[in-house]
């Protein structure tokens, strides 16, 4: 079973990798007061704004958080590119000391970028109210369930059922606490229970068959005919036994 942490896309996995997510349009003409800037969110963040019903102040806060994230990650990527070139040059020159030093710097930068992702993810989510956060996490779970069960071709009533189940599961996932390993395990279990519930309460027998088609039986291999063993040859010099002769009539 595919791990939930791999396919239930959270904000850190999907949204953090989205393309440039905002555009600000301003207008001013002939000495008139400039029009209020219009913030247009794109990609994953446009979906977030729509699903969660963000107001203008929240959109502006989200745009600011996204700009800060983009600038921080851009600087990190540039530094990573420089380290990569320097490391290649050190290896070519056979400078073991430089190779070791640059390798450690690369590892440290990796950890730094990972920490930045977590930090900026928290800042982005801070733009949402607790209720909007639940709405968003529920939508993310629901969207990925729709991808998973695409073959089943759920009808509108079934989609409504799944959406409600996804919201419940997301709320449960958000309440999980502990270290990263414990959270991963707990979310995995919640995800498995959710899928089992969908299989039992939502899918029809036909839809289950579409999701889990029976495996084809392997074709039987042709069995080669084993030739019969030859009859043992008579020993050299031995005569075949004669049939008993009938006694002569006297």
Sine and cosine of phi, psi and omega as CSV:
sin_phi,cos_phi,sin_psi,cos_psi,sin_omega,cos_omega
0.00,0.00,0.75,-0.66,-0.07,-1.00
-0.92,0.40,0.65,-0.76,-0.04,-1.00
-0.93,0.37,0.68,-0.73,0.00,-1.00
-0.90,0.43,-0.59,0.81,-0.01,-1.00
-0.90,0.43,-0.31,0.95,0.03,-1.00
-1.00,0.09,-0.55,0.83,-0.10,-1.00
-0.89,-0.45,-0.24,0.97,0.12,-0.99
-1.00,0.10,1.00,0.00,-0.16,-0.99
-0.92,0.40,0.89,-0.46,0.10,-0.99
-1.00,0.00,0.05,-1.00,-0.01,-1.00
-0.88,0.47,-0.57,0.82,-0.03,-1.00
-0.92,0.39,-0.48,0.88,-0.06,-1.00
-1.00,-0.03,-0.74,0.67,-0.10,-0.99
-1.00,0.01,-0.83,0.56,-0.11,-0.99
-0.92,0.40,-0.59,0.81,-0.04,-1.00
-0.90,0.43,-0.38,0.92,-0.03,-1.00
-0.98,-0.19,0.13,0.99,-0.03,-1.00
-0.93,0.37,0.35,-0.94,0.03,-1.00
-0.94,0.35,0.12,-0.99,0.03,-1.00
-0.68,0.73,0.80,-0.60,-0.29,-0.96
-0.96,-0.27,0.04,1.00,-0.03,-1.00
-0.48,-0.88,0.36,-0.93,0.10,-0.99
-0.60,-0.80,0.64,-0.77,-0.01,-1.00
-0.89,-0.46,0.84,-0.54,-0.01,-1.00
-0.94,-0.34,0.75,-0.66,0.02,-1.00
-0.80,-0.60,0.48,-0.88,0.01,-1.00
-0.68,-0.74,0.71,-0.71,0.07,-1.00
-0.46,-0.89,0.69,-0.72,-0.07,-1.00
-0.54,-0.84,0.69,-0.73,0.14,-0.99
0.78,0.63,0.72,0.69,0.06,-1.00
0.98,0.21,0.00,1.00,0.01,-1.00
-0.95,0.32,0.39,-0.92,0.05,-1.00
-0.89,0.46,0.70,-0.71,-0.02,-1.00
-0.87,0.49,0.65,-0.76,0.03,-1.00
-0.92,0.40,0.44,-0.90,0.00,-1.00
-0.90,0.45,0.71,-0.71,-0.02,-1.00
-0.87,0.49,0.71,-0.71,0.04,-1.00
-0.97,-0.23,0.83,-0.55,-0.04,-1.00
-0.99,-0.12,0.86,-0.52,0.03,-1.00
-0.91,-0.41,0.92,-0.40,0.05,-1.00
-1.00,0.03,0.55,-0.84,-0.04,-1.00
-0.83,-0.55,0.24,-0.97,0.11,-0.99
0.87,0.50,-0.70,-0.71,-0.06,-1.00
-0.86,0.50,-0.55,0.83,-0.07,-1.00
-0.98,0.21,-0.45,0.89,0.12,-0.99
-0.92,0.39,-0.64,0.77,0.05,-1.00
-0.90,0.44,-0.68,0.73,0.01,-1.00
-0.86,0.51,-0.74,0.68,-0.03,-1.00
-0.87,0.49,-0.63,0.78,-0.02,-1.00
-0.95,0.30,-0.74,0.67,-0.05,-1.00
-0.91,0.41,-0.61,0.79,-0.08,-1.00
-1.00,-0.06,-0.13,0.99,0.01,-1.00
0.90,0.44,0.75,0.66,-0.02,-1.00
-0.93,0.38,0.64,-0.77,0.09,-1.00
-1.00,0.05,0.03,-1.00,-0.09,-1.00
-0.88,0.47,-0.63,0.77,0.00,-1.00
-0.90,0.44,-0.64,0.77,0.02,-1.00
-0.93,0.36,-0.62,0.78,0.03,-1.00
-0.89,0.46,-0.65,0.76,0.01,-1.00
-0.91,0.42,-0.68,0.73,0.04,-1.00
-0.90,0.44,-0.64,0.77,0.02,-1.00
-0.91,0.42,-0.66,0.75,0.02,-1.00
-0.88,0.47,-0.65,0.76,0.03,-1.00
-0.90,0.44,-0.69,0.72,0.01,-1.00
-0.90,0.44,-0.62,0.78,-0.01,-1.00
-0.94,0.35,-0.61,0.79,0.04,-1.00
-0.89,0.45,-0.70,0.72,0.02,-1.00
-0.89,0.46,-0.66,0.75,0.01,-1.00
-0.90,0.44,-0.71,0.71,-0.04,-1.00
-0.88,0.47,-0.67,0.75,0.00,-1.00
-0.92,0.39,-0.66,0.75,0.00,-1.00
-0.91,0.41,-0.69,0.73,-0.02,-1.00
-0.95,0.33,-0.55,0.84,0.03,-1.00
-0.90,0.43,-0.70,0.72,0.03,-1.00
-0.89,0.46,-0.63,0.77,0.01,-1.00
-0.91,0.41,-0.65,0.76,0.02,-1.00
-0.91,0.41,-0.62,0.78,0.03,-1.00
-0.90,0.43,-0.67,0.74,0.02,-1.00
-0.90,0.43,-0.63,0.77,0.02,-1.00
-0.90,0.44,-0.63,0.78,0.02,-1.00
-0.90,0.43,-0.66,0.76,0.03,-1.00
-0.90,0.43,-0.69,0.73,0.01,-1.00
-0.89,0.46,-0.63,0.78,0.00,-1.00
-0.88,0.47,-0.69,0.73,0.01,-1.00
-0.91,0.41,-0.70,0.72,-0.01,-1.00
-0.90,0.44,-0.61,0.79,0.00,-1.00
-0.92,0.39,-0.65,0.76,0.03,-1.00
-0.89,0.45,-0.66,0.75,0.00,-1.00
-0.91,0.41,-0.64,0.77,0.00,-1.00
-0.91,0.42,-0.64,0.77,0.03,-1.00
-0.91,0.42,-0.66,0.75,0.00,-1.00
-0.91,0.42,-0.58,0.81,0.00,-1.00
-0.99,0.16,-0.16,0.99,-0.01,-1.00
0.96,0.29,0.42,0.91,0.00,-1.00
-1.00,0.05,1.00,-0.01,-0.09,-1.00
-0.89,0.46,-0.60,0.80,-0.01,-1.00
-0.90,0.44,-0.70,0.72,0.01,-1.00
-0.92,0.38,-0.61,0.79,0.02,-1.00
-0.87,0.49,-0.70,0.71,0.00,-1.00
-0.91,0.41,-0.69,0.72,-0.02,-1.00
-0.90,0.43,-0.71,0.70,-0.02,-1.00
-0.93,0.37,-0.54,0.84,0.05,-1.00
-0.90,0.43,-0.66,0.75,0.03,-1.00
-0.92,0.39,-0.62,0.78,0.03,-1.00
-0.91,0.41,-0.61,0.79,0.03,-1.00
-0.91,0.42,-0.68,0.73,0.02,-1.00
-0.89,0.46,-0.68,0.73,0.01,-1.00
-0.90,0.44,-0.62,0.79,0.00,-1.00
-0.92,0.39,-0.62,0.78,0.05,-1.00
-0.84,0.54,-0.73,0.69,0.01,-1.00
-0.91,0.42,-0.60,0.80,0.00,-1.00
-0.90,0.43,-0.68,0.73,0.00,-1.00
-0.92,0.39,-0.60,0.80,0.05,-1.00
-0.90,0.44,-0.67,0.74,0.03,-1.00
-0.90,0.43,-0.60,0.80,0.03,-1.00
-0.90,0.44,-0.66,0.76,0.03,-1.00
-0.85,0.52,-0.72,0.69,-0.01,-1.00
-0.90,0.44,-0.69,0.72,-0.02,-1.00
-0.88,0.47,-0.73,0.69,-0.05,-1.00
-0.96,0.28,-0.49,0.87,0.09,-1.00
-0.88,0.47,-0.67,0.74,0.01,-1.00
-0.90,0.44,-0.63,0.77,-0.01,-1.00
-0.92,0.38,-0.60,0.80,0.02,-1.00
-0.92,0.38,-0.71,0.70,0.00,-1.00
-0.92,0.40,-0.44,0.90,0.01,-1.00
-0.92,0.39,-0.26,0.97,0.05,-1.00
-0.97,0.25,-0.23,0.97,-0.03,-1.00
-0.98,-0.19,0.48,-0.88,0.14,-0.99
-0.97,0.23,0.28,-0.96,0.04,-1.00
-0.82,0.57,-0.62,0.78,0.01,-1.00
-0.92,0.38,-0.64,0.77,0.03,-1.00
-0.93,0.37,-0.59,0.81,0.04,-1.00
-0.88,0.47,-0.68,0.73,0.05,-1.00
-0.89,0.45,-0.66,0.75,0.02,-1.00
-0.86,0.50,-0.71,0.71,-0.04,-1.00
-0.92,0.40,-0.74,0.68,-0.01,-1.00
-0.89,0.46,-0.62,0.79,0.05,-1.00
-0.90,0.43,-0.64,0.77,0.03,-1.00
-0.90,0.44,-0.67,0.74,0.00,-1.00
-0.87,0.49,-0.70,0.71,0.03,-1.00
-0.89,0.45,-0.72,0.69,-0.01,-1.00
-0.87,0.49,-0.71,0.71,-0.03,-1.00
-0.86,0.51,-0.66,0.75,-0.02,-1.00
-0.97,0.25,-0.48,0.88,0.13,-0.99
-0.92,0.40,-0.60,0.80,0.03,-1.00
-0.90,0.44,-0.58,0.81,0.06,-1.00
-0.93,0.36,-0.67,0.74,-0.03,-1.00
-0.90,0.44,-0.65,0.76,-0.08,-1.00
-0.98,-0.19,0.44,0.90,0.00,-1.00
-0.86,0.51,-0.64,0.77,-0.02,-1.00
-0.90,0.43,-0.46,0.89,-0.04,-1.00
-0.96,0.28,-0.33,0.94,0.02,-1.00
0.80,0.61,0.90,0.44,-0.02,-1.00
-0.90,0.44,0.59,-0.80,0.08,-1.00
-1.00,0.08,0.06,-1.00,-0.09,-1.00
-0.87,0.49,-0.65,0.76,-0.01,-1.00
-0.90,0.43,-0.65,0.76,0.02,-1.00
-0.92,0.38,-0.62,0.78,0.03,-1.00
-0.89,0.46,-0.62,0.79,0.04,-1.00
-0.89,0.45,-0.66,0.76,0.05,-1.00
-0.88,0.48,-0.74,0.67,-0.04,-1.00
-0.90,0.43,-0.62,0.79,0.01,-1.00
-0.88,0.47,-0.68,0.73,0.01,-1.00
-0.90,0.43,-0.66,0.75,0.02,-1.00
-0.91,0.42,-0.63,0.78,0.01,-1.00
-0.90,0.44,-0.66,0.75,0.02,-1.00
-0.89,0.46,-0.67,0.74,0.02,-1.00
-0.89,0.45,-0.72,0.69,-0.02,-1.00
-0.90,0.43,-0.65,0.76,0.00,-1.00
-0.89,0.45,-0.66,0.75,0.03,-1.00
-0.88,0.47,-0.64,0.77,0.03,-1.00
-0.91,0.41,-0.66,0.75,0.01,-1.00
-0.90,0.44,-0.64,0.77,-0.02,-1.00
-0.92,0.40,-0.42,0.91,-0.03,-1.00
-0.99,0.12,-0.16,0.99,-0.03,-1.00
-0.93,0.37,0.70,-0.71,0.04,-1.00
-0.77,-0.64,0.27,-0.96,-0.01,-1.00
0.77,-0.64,-0.21,-0.98,0.03,-1.00
-0.99,0.16,0.07,-1.00,-0.11,-0.99
-0.85,0.52,-0.64,0.77,-0.02,-1.00
-0.91,0.42,-0.70,0.72,-0.01,-1.00
-0.91,0.41,-0.65,0.76,0.01,-1.00
-0.90,0.44,-0.70,0.72,0.02,-1.00
-0.85,0.53,-0.73,0.68,-0.03,-1.00
-0.90,0.43,-0.69,0.72,-0.02,-1.00
-0.90,0.44,-0.68,0.73,0.00,-1.00
-0.92,0.40,-0.58,0.81,0.05,-1.00
-0.87,0.50,-0.70,0.72,-0.01,-1.00
-0.92,0.39,-0.66,0.75,0.04,-1.00
-0.88,0.48,-0.68,0.73,0.01,-1.00
-0.89,0.45,-0.66,0.75,0.01,-1.00
-0.91,0.42,-0.65,0.76,0.03,-1.00
-0.91,0.41,-0.62,0.78,0.01,-1.00
-0.89,0.46,-0.72,0.69,-0.01,-1.00
-0.91,0.42,-0.62,0.79,0.04,-1.00
-0.90,0.44,-0.61,0.79,0.00,-1.00
-0.92,0.38,-0.65,0.76,0.03,-1.00
-0.89,0.45,-0.68,0.73,0.03,-1.00
-0.86,0.50,-0.65,0.76,-0.10,-1.00
-0.99,0.15,-0.60,0.80,-0.17,-0.99
-0.96,-0.29,-0.32,0.95,-0.12,-0.99
-0.92,-0.39,-0.75,0.66,-0.11,-0.99
-0.96,0.29,0.62,-0.78,0.12,-0.99
-0.99,0.12,0.18,-0.98,0.01,-1.00
-0.87,0.50,-0.63,0.78,0.01,-1.00
-0.91,0.41,-0.65,0.76,0.01,-1.00
-0.93,0.38,-0.60,0.80,0.05,-1.00
-0.89,0.46,-0.61,0.79,0.01,-1.00
-0.92,0.39,-0.59,0.81,0.05,-1.00
-0.91,0.41,-0.62,0.79,-0.02,-1.00
-0.96,0.27,-0.54,0.84,-0.05,-1.00
-0.76,-0.65,0.94,0.34,-0.01,-1.00
-0.89,0.46,0.59,-0.81,-0.01,-1.00
-0.89,0.46,0.62,-0.78,0.00,-1.00
-0.94,0.34,0.64,-0.77,0.03,-1.00
-0.93,0.37,0.68,-0.74,0.03,-1.00
-0.95,0.30,0.70,-0.71,0.01,-1.00
-0.91,0.42,0.65,-0.76,0.01,-1.00
-0.93,0.37,0.67,-0.74,0.01,-1.00
-0.94,0.34,0.71,-0.70,0.01,-1.00
-0.97,0.23,0.60,-0.80,0.02,-1.00
-0.91,0.42,0.73,-0.68,0.01,-1.00
-1.00,-0.05,0.83,-0.55,0.01,-1.00
-0.95,0.31,0.65,-0.76,0.02,-1.00
-0.96,0.27,0.76,-0.65,0.03,-1.00
-1.00,0.03,0.84,-0.54,-0.01,-1.00
-0.89,0.45,0.57,-0.82,0.00,-1.00
-0.91,0.41,0.58,-0.81,0.00,-1.00
-0.93,0.37,0.67,-0.74,0.00,-1.00
-0.91,0.41,0.50,-0.87,0.04,-1.00
-0.94,0.35,0.58,-0.81,-0.01,-1.00
-0.91,0.43,0.70,-0.72,-0.02,-1.00
-0.97,0.24,0.49,-0.87,0.02,-1.00
-0.94,0.35,0.59,-0.81,0.01,-1.00
-0.91,0.42,0.55,-0.84,-0.03,-1.00
-0.88,0.48,0.75,-0.67,0.06,-1.00
1.00,0.04,-0.19,0.98,-0.01,-1.00
-1.00,0.05,0.68,-0.73,0.00,-1.00
-0.99,-0.11,0.54,-0.84,0.05,-1.00
-0.92,0.40,0.65,-0.76,-0.02,-1.00
-0.88,0.48,0.69,-0.72,0.00,-1.00
-0.99,0.13,0.50,-0.87,0.06,-1.00
-0.95,0.31,0.55,-0.83,0.01,-1.00
-0.90,0.44,0.78,-0.63,-0.02,-1.00
-0.98,0.18,0.61,-0.79,0.03,-1.00
-0.94,0.33,0.64,-0.76,0.00,-1.00
-0.89,0.46,0.61,-0.80,-0.01,-1.00
-0.95,0.30,0.59,-0.81,0.05,-1.00
-0.95,0.32,0.71,-0.71,0.00,-1.00
-0.98,0.22,0.00,0.00,0.00,0.00
